[in-house]
């Protein structure tokens, strides 16, 4: 299978990418010295108004101050952009995600980087860089994103196709926000080529009761619905209609914002953006921060009907 894909390690390759995409969100490691182990779960415990994250490991657990924990989680964000307002934006997103998971009995899968890991990552500069992360966490202390007094799930993605997107089901805080600046990023467009045989094999293995010929694949597809930004909401495959997110995931496309055309003995997909398109564009947040926008302005651009506040 020929796939012409350029991939750059953006901060939070899962930064909240469920669909999250960053996401922030990978299973992680933590603890110092001989206690380094796999972070399996975490939860929030309040003590005299102070939030503590309880982190469980394969060989034990510890309680950690929320701001210290967030500073460790934000390490990849610093490598992407060291602007303070960007880091503060990510700190609020991270705290919102952790709080949401705790309040909704969801597994928190943020990746925490211990001091040992930061030193290995950054060498002699690790203390200075960690200090910047600590400042970002402390200057947004306690702040989370809420809608109707409930902590939201802070959707995000790496690159937007042109507009962010809302959900078909009712979700008051997701909206379609213009994000044309992402088109200047190096990895904005990806090309995926499949032979008819490769394509047919993939979709037959993932969709039951599908009637689909192994020739002229492009002629058997039809986009039924798409968003303003070109994200495919529904697509017909032979005799079936499926949602665009599932279709993109099955094929391994970088985004459900795609077009397709027939090529010799196969099909070509041209994909714009990276990630689901829901919520905050990480690349867009970086651009806005570098242009002088404050973290709360950035957050309010990507989410509507929300407030950034301390709920404790």
Secondary structure as the mmCIF struct_conf table of DSSP 4:
data_model
#
loop_
_struct_conf.conf_type_id
_struct_conf.id
_struct_conf.beg_label_comp_id
_struct_conf.beg_label_asym_id
_struct_conf.beg_label_seq_id
_struct_conf.end_label_comp_id
_struct_conf.end_label_asym_id
_struct_conf.end_label_seq_id
STRN STRN1 UNK A 3 UNK A 4
BEND BEND1 UNK A 11 UNK A 11
TURN_TY1_P TURN_TY1_P1 UNK A 13 UNK A 13
STRN STRN2 UNK A 14 UNK A 14
TURN_TY1_P TURN_TY1_P2 UNK A 15 UNK A 16
STRN STRN3 UNK A 24 UNK A 25
STRN STRN4 UNK A 28 UNK A 30
BEND BEND2 UNK A 32 UNK A 32
HELX_RH_3T_P HELX_RH_3T_P1 UNK A 33 UNK A 35
STRN STRN5 UNK A 37 UNK A 47
TURN_TY1_P TURN_TY1_P3 UNK A 48 UNK A 49
STRN STRN6 UNK A 50 UNK A 57
TURN_TY1_P TURN_TY1_P4 UNK A 58 UNK A 59
STRN STRN7 UNK A 60 UNK A 65
HELX_RH_AL_P HELX_RH_AL_P1 UNK A 66 UNK A 73
TURN_TY1_P TURN_TY1_P5 UNK A 74 UNK A 74
HELX_RH_AL_P HELX_RH_AL_P2 UNK A 75 UNK A 80
HELX_RH_AL_P HELX_RH_AL_P3 UNK A 84 UNK A 103
TURN_TY1_P TURN_TY1_P6 UNK A 104 UNK A 105
HELX_LH_PP_P HELX_LH_PP_P1 UNK A 106 UNK A 108
STRN STRN8 UNK A 110 UNK A 110
HELX_LH_PP_P HELX_LH_PP_P2 UNK A 111 UNK A 112
HELX_RH_AL_P HELX_RH_AL_P4 UNK A 115 UNK A 122
HELX_RH_3T_P HELX_RH_3T_P2 UNK A 123 UNK A 125
HELX_RH_AL_P HELX_RH_AL_P5 UNK A 126 UNK A 138
TURN_TY1_P TURN_TY1_P7 UNK A 139 UNK A 142
STRN STRN9 UNK A 143 UNK A 147
TURN_TY1_P TURN_TY1_P8 UNK A 148 UNK A 149
STRN STRN10 UNK A 150 UNK A 151
HELX_LH_PP_P HELX_LH_PP_P3 UNK A 152 UNK A 153
STRN STRN11 UNK A 156 UNK A 157
BEND BEND3 UNK A 158 UNK A 158
STRN STRN12 UNK A 159 UNK A 159
BEND BEND4 UNK A 161 UNK A 162
STRN STRN13 UNK A 163 UNK A 163
STRN STRN14 UNK A 165 UNK A 165
BEND BEND5 UNK A 168 UNK A 169
TURN_TY1_P TURN_TY1_P9 UNK A 172 UNK A 173
STRN STRN15 UNK A 174 UNK A 174
STRN STRN16 UNK A 178 UNK A 178
HELX_RH_3T_P HELX_RH_3T_P3 UNK A 180 UNK A 184
BEND BEND6 UNK A 185 UNK A 185
TURN_TY1_P TURN_TY1_P10 UNK A 186 UNK A 187
BEND BEND7 UNK A 188 UNK A 188
STRN STRN17 UNK A 189 UNK A 195
HELX_RH_AL_P HELX_RH_AL_P6 UNK A 196 UNK A 206
BEND BEND8 UNK A 207 UNK A 207
TURN_TY1_P TURN_TY1_P11 UNK A 208 UNK A 209
BEND BEND9 UNK A 214 UNK A 215
HELX_RH_3T_P HELX_RH_3T_P4 UNK A 217 UNK A 220
STRN STRN18 UNK A 221 UNK A 226
TURN_TY1_P TURN_TY1_P12 UNK A 228 UNK A 229
STRN STRN19 UNK A 231 UNK A 231
STRN STRN20 UNK A 232 UNK A 237
TURN_TY1_P TURN_TY1_P13 UNK A 238 UNK A 239
STRN STRN21 UNK A 240 UNK A 243
HELX_RH_AL_P HELX_RH_AL_P7 UNK A 244 UNK A 251
TURN_TY1_P TURN_TY1_P14 UNK A 252 UNK A 252
BEND BEND10 UNK A 254 UNK A 254
BEND BEND11 UNK A 256 UNK A 256
STRN STRN22 UNK A 257 UNK A 257
STRN STRN23 UNK A 258 UNK A 263
TURN_TY1_P TURN_TY1_P15 UNK A 264 UNK A 265
STRN STRN24 UNK A 266 UNK A 272
BEND BEND12 UNK A 273 UNK A 273
STRN STRN25 UNK A 274 UNK A 274
BEND BEND13 UNK A 275 UNK A 275
STRN STRN26 UNK A 278 UNK A 278
BEND BEND14 UNK A 279 UNK A 279
STRN STRN27 UNK A 280 UNK A 281
HELX_RH_AL_P HELX_RH_AL_P8 UNK A 282 UNK A 290
TURN_TY1_P TURN_TY1_P16 UNK A 291 UNK A 292
HELX_RH_AL_P HELX_RH_AL_P9 UNK A 295 UNK A 302
STRN STRN28 UNK A 303 UNK A 303
BEND BEND15 UNK A 304 UNK A 305
STRN STRN29 UNK A 307 UNK A 310
#
